[in-house]
Amino acid sequence: MCKDDRSAVRCPTCHTSLVLAAIGGGPSPVLALRDPPSPPPVHEVLAQYAGRAVDPATARSGAAQVRASLTAARAAAAQRRARQAEARRAGPDVRGVPHRAA
């Protein structure tokens, strides 16, 4: 896409490209949004954390919590898969509803 058709006018708060457009057939042009809004770049979001010091004790405890959460999720998934496999092996009468032959 050629960048020559883009307007140099940008919104001061969200930096979205703006273009002059007549709305409602009126003679005076009004600024209208040209690009859909997008989230800010990652480097801008993370810039506020750039100068912070890392507390090793907090980092270790946070990592331990994440590991415990992942272990619990893996165990729950393994139990769910085991129950599903058992239900498949048991056949159609698992829930107490007899299988009807047509």
Residue frames relative to the residue before (quaternion, step in Angstrom):
aa qw qx qy qz dx dy dz
M 1.0000 0.0000 0.0000 0.0000 0.00 0.00 0.00
C 0.4306 -0.7052 0.5087 0.2419 3.55 -0.91 0.92
K 0.3509 -0.7537 0.5192 0.1984 3.56 -0.91 0.91
D 0.4624 0.6981 -0.4442 0.3186 3.63 1.23 -0.05
D 0.6818 0.4895 -0.2992 0.4539 3.60 1.09 -0.60
R 0.5449 0.6129 -0.4123 0.3968 3.62 1.21 -0.03
S 0.4497 -0.6867 0.5078 0.2613 3.49 -1.08 0.78
A 0.4409 -0.6782 0.5183 0.2775 3.56 -1.15 0.62
V 0.5575 0.5980 -0.3939 0.4201 3.59 1.25 -0.20
R 0.0245 -0.8036 0.5938 -0.0303 3.57 -0.80 1.05
C 0.5450 -0.5873 0.4872 0.3476 3.54 -1.23 0.60
P 0.4572 -0.7162 0.4460 0.2814 3.63 -0.77 0.92
T 0.7080 0.4558 -0.2847 0.4582 3.63 1.06 -0.52
C 0.8205 0.2136 -0.1070 0.5193 3.62 0.79 -0.94
H 0.3884 -0.7669 0.4366 0.2652 3.62 1.32 0.02
T 0.3410 0.7262 -0.5164 0.2996 3.59 1.09 0.68
S 0.5104 -0.6396 0.4745 0.3245 3.58 -1.03 0.77
L 0.1468 -0.7834 0.6002 0.0669 3.58 -0.95 0.88
V 0.1130 -0.7772 0.6165 0.0560 3.55 -1.17 0.62
L 0.4669 -0.6554 0.5111 0.3019 3.57 -1.12 0.65
A 0.0857 0.7911 -0.5977 0.0979 3.56 -0.85 0.99
A 0.3916 -0.6870 0.5577 0.2523 3.55 -1.10 0.75
I 0.1325 -0.8016 0.5812 0.0463 3.57 -0.73 1.06
G 0.8396 0.1488 -0.1355 0.5045 3.56 -0.91 0.96
G 0.6049 -0.5943 0.3550 0.3935 3.59 1.14 0.45
G 0.4332 0.7068 -0.4567 0.3228 3.58 1.26 0.15
P 0.5701 -0.6317 0.4035 0.3363 3.57 -1.12 0.54
S 0.6992 0.4620 -0.2992 0.4563 3.63 1.04 -0.59
P 0.3770 -0.7233 0.5265 0.2399 3.61 -0.80 0.94
V 0.1857 -0.7624 0.6143 0.0823 3.52 -1.16 0.71
L 0.5001 -0.6356 0.4814 0.3380 3.59 -1.07 0.61
A 0.0405 -0.7878 0.6145 -0.0127 3.56 -0.88 1.01
L 0.5648 -0.5957 0.4399 0.3642 3.59 -1.13 0.54
R 0.2739 -0.7665 0.5615 0.1489 3.55 -0.96 0.89
D 0.7875 0.2319 -0.1140 0.5594 3.59 0.83 -0.95
P 0.5076 -0.6055 0.4880 0.3709 3.60 -1.08 0.51
P 0.5555 -0.6136 0.4258 0.3655 3.60 -1.04 0.63
S 0.1101 -0.7864 0.6058 0.0486 3.55 -1.09 0.72
P 0.5910 -0.5716 0.4113 0.3935 3.58 -1.14 0.44
P 0.5906 -0.5747 0.4096 0.3914 3.60 -1.14 0.46
P 0.6164 -0.5466 0.4007 0.4008 3.60 -1.17 0.44
V 0.6252 -0.5759 0.3812 0.3636 3.55 -1.12 0.71
H 0.6574 0.5258 -0.3326 0.4252 3.59 0.91 -0.84
E 0.6287 0.5142 -0.3448 0.4706 3.61 1.10 -0.53
V 0.6546 0.5080 -0.3145 0.4631 3.58 1.00 -0.79
L 0.7346 0.4262 -0.2342 0.4731 3.58 0.93 -0.91
A 0.4814 0.6937 -0.4318 0.3171 3.60 1.22 -0.27
Q 0.6338 0.5423 -0.3468 0.4289 3.61 1.01 -0.65
Y 0.6925 0.4493 -0.2801 0.4900 3.62 1.20 -0.38
A 0.4309 0.7619 -0.4260 0.2289 3.60 1.25 -0.23
G 0.7858 0.3608 -0.1933 0.4637 3.61 0.83 -0.87
R 0.4864 0.6958 -0.4249 0.3144 3.59 1.22 0.04
A 0.4062 -0.6878 0.5480 0.2483 3.54 -1.12 0.74
V 0.3638 -0.7217 0.5494 0.2121 3.55 -1.11 0.72
D 0.2813 -0.7365 0.5931 0.1633 3.56 -0.86 1.01
P 0.4093 -0.7492 0.4550 0.2533 3.64 -0.45 1.13
A 0.6468 0.5217 -0.3407 0.4398 3.62 0.95 -0.77
T 0.6590 0.4929 -0.3037 0.4800 3.58 0.97 -0.85
A 0.6413 0.5238 -0.3246 0.4572 3.59 0.99 -0.81
R 0.6587 0.5001 -0.3140 0.4663 3.61 0.96 -0.85
S 0.6800 0.4786 -0.3106 0.4605 3.59 0.88 -0.86
G 0.6356 0.5195 -0.3320 0.4647 3.60 1.02 -0.71
A 0.6511 0.5031 -0.3134 0.4740 3.58 1.00 -0.83
A 0.6363 0.5221 -0.3304 0.4620 3.60 1.02 -0.75
Q 0.6428 0.5121 -0.3256 0.4674 3.59 0.99 -0.77
V 0.6445 0.5109 -0.3220 0.4690 3.59 0.98 -0.82
R 0.6533 0.5066 -0.3176 0.4644 3.61 0.93 -0.86
A 0.6540 0.5096 -0.3140 0.4627 3.59 0.95 -0.84
S 0.6487 0.5160 -0.3131 0.4637 3.57 1.00 -0.82
L 0.6628 0.4947 -0.3053 0.4719 3.59 0.96 -0.85
T 0.6356 0.5229 -0.3287 0.4632 3.59 1.01 -0.79
A 0.6567 0.5003 -0.3109 0.4710 3.60 0.94 -0.85
A 0.6539 0.5074 -0.3196 0.4613 3.60 0.97 -0.80
R 0.6481 0.5069 -0.3229 0.4677 3.59 0.99 -0.79
A 0.6502 0.5133 -0.3178 0.4613 3.59 0.97 -0.83
A 0.6507 0.5099 -0.3159 0.4656 3.59 0.98 -0.84
A 0.6524 0.5036 -0.3168 0.4694 3.60 0.99 -0.80
A 0.6454 0.5122 -0.3260 0.4636 3.59 0.99 -0.79
Q 0.6458 0.5068 -0.3218 0.4718 3.61 0.97 -0.78
R 0.6425 0.5216 -0.3217 0.4601 3.58 0.97 -0.84
R 0.6609 0.4942 -0.3097 0.4723 3.59 0.94 -0.88
A 0.6431 0.5214 -0.3251 0.4571 3.59 1.00 -0.78
R 0.6494 0.5013 -0.3164 0.4763 3.61 0.99 -0.81
Q 0.6487 0.5101 -0.3230 0.4634 3.59 0.98 -0.79
A 0.6515 0.5045 -0.3176 0.4692 3.59 0.96 -0.85
E 0.6445 0.5159 -0.3168 0.4671 3.60 0.99 -0.83
A 0.6507 0.5108 -0.3140 0.4659 3.58 0.99 -0.80
R 0.6457 0.5047 -0.3274 0.4703 3.60 1.03 -0.69
R 0.6678 0.4941 -0.3026 0.4672 3.59 1.01 -0.78
A 0.6435 0.5580 -0.3259 0.4102 3.60 1.03 -0.75
G 0.4722 -0.6902 0.4398 0.3274 3.60 1.07 -0.51
P 0.7604 -0.4351 0.2568 0.4080 3.59 -1.30 -0.11
D 0.6603 0.5297 -0.3218 0.4241 3.65 1.14 -0.38
V 0.2788 0.8034 -0.4936 0.1822 3.61 1.15 0.39
R 0.7735 0.3599 -0.1886 0.4864 3.60 0.79 -0.92
G 0.6167 -0.5721 0.3550 0.4079 3.60 1.17 0.23
V 0.5820 0.5390 -0.3918 0.4662 3.60 1.21 0.11
P 0.3609 -0.7527 0.5019 0.2264 3.59 -0.49 1.13
H 0.4725 -0.6616 0.5107 0.2797 3.51 -1.14 0.74
R 0.2214 -0.7823 0.5701 0.1187 3.58 -0.82 1.00
A 0.2768 -0.7340 0.5965 0.1695 3.52 -0.89 0.90
A 0.3932 -0.7541 0.4807 0.2139 3.56 -0.80 0.95
